[in-house]
């Protein structure tokens, strides 16, 4: 059902240079059974990070400097990639709820950024740690559910010489 939703909602959605989301998201990623306990544990840690990123919507300024400083303290490349993805995902969700001009394009860009970070984390994860796949799937579902698309590239306008 979810796969059909993602494929249907993204079939004609273009990203860059005529590539569709469906080209990137042909199916959701599968988790291994061994990954479930670790994913639940990660959910607990995610709640702590959520406390910081909840400020994105509450009018408190959370600067890129603050988040980069926090992320730089993480010891493993995996954690840095995974949590950088989490921050981008949370920023995307906040943008989507703002309902301002361009917010949907900005949200799309941030979800795609998050998905790229989750793919980096996926590539270096320990066996049985599929939490990056869960987050990637969540981003794909949100993009599909909200029919988010990339901003069309602006046409270059050539002004005639006088």
N, C-alpha and C positions, 0 to 999 in steps of 0.2 A: 504494500500500500504506500509506504513512505517513498520507496524507490520510484513507483509510478508517479507520485506527486512531484518529486524532484525532476524526473525526466520530462513530464508534461509541462511543468511551469518553466523549465529552462530551455526547452527545445529551440525556441526562436530568440532567446535572449543572447544578444551579442556582448562579448567582452571587448577584447582588443582585436583589431584587424579581421573582423568577421568570424572570430572563434567564438563558439557558444559555450555557456556554462556546461551544457550537456557533454561537450567535448572533454571537459575537465572532470565532470561528475557523472560518470556513466552508471555507477552504483555506489551505495554507501559501503564503508569499510567494515569488515567483520571483526568482532572481538573474540579472543580466545577465552575459554572457560576459566583458565588459570588467571586471567587478568581481572576478573570480577572483584576479588577481595582488595587488590591494590587500587582499583578504580574507586571503590567505596572509601578507602583511606584517603585517597587524593581529594575526594569530594569534601572531606572534613577540612583539609588544608585550604581548599579553594574558598571555603567560607571565610577564612581569615583574610585572604587577599580581597575578597568581595567587600569587606569592610572599608578598605582603602578605595577601591574602584567605585563604590556606591556614591562617593563624593562627586563623581562626574556629573551626576544629575541634580545634586542638592545645592548647586550654586557655590560650592567650595571649589576653589581652584586647586586642581591637582596637576602640577606641571609635568611636562615631559622630563624635566631634570629630576624631579622627585622619583618618578617611576623608574627612570634609567638608573638612578643611584641605588634604588632598592634592588632592581634586577641584577646590577653588577655585583652585588654581594652574594649572589647565589654561586655555589661552588661548582656545580656541574654544568656542562654545555647543555645537557638535556633540560635541566630545570630552567636555565636562562631562556632556551627556545620555547619551552612549554608555557612558562609564565609570561613571556613577551606576547605569546599568542592569546593568553587569557586577558591581558590588558587590552590588546587590540579588539578582542571580542566584546569586552565590557564597554569600551568606547563606542563600538559600533551599535550596541544595544541602546546606549544613551542617546546617540545621534538619531536613531530610528524613532525614539520616543519624543524627540524635540519637535517634530512636525514643523520644521522651518524650511524655507526654500533650500534646495540642494541637499537636505538632510538624507534623503534616500540614496543619492549618489555617494555621499560621504560614508554612509553606513555600509554600502556595498563595498567600497574600497577598503574599509577597515575590516570587514568580514573576510575579504580575500587576503588581506595582510595576515590576519589571524590564521587562516587556513594554511598559508605558506609557512608560518612559524610552526604550526602543528605538524606539517609534513617534515620539517627539519627535525623536530623532536621525535617523530615516528621513526625516522631513519637511524637514530642513535639510541633508541629506547632499549631497556633491558627486556629480556624475554618475559612475557606475561604482563607487561605494563602497557596496556592499550588505551590509557586515558587520553592521549593525544588524538587517537582515532575517534573517541567519543566526542571530543570538542569539535573536531573537523566535521563530523556528521551533524552536530548541532548547528554549526555555521551554515552548512549546505541546506539544512532544513529551513532555517530562518530565511535565507536568500530565496528559496523556492516558495515558501509560504507567503512572503511579502512581495513576490515578483520583483525583486530588486535587480537592477541592471546597472552596467557601467555607463558612465556619462559618454555620450557620443563625442568623438573628437571634433574639436572646432575646425571648421573649414578655414583654410588660409585665404584671406581676401587680398587680392592683388589690386592695388589702386593704380589707375593709369597715370603715367607721367604727363605733366602738362607741357 
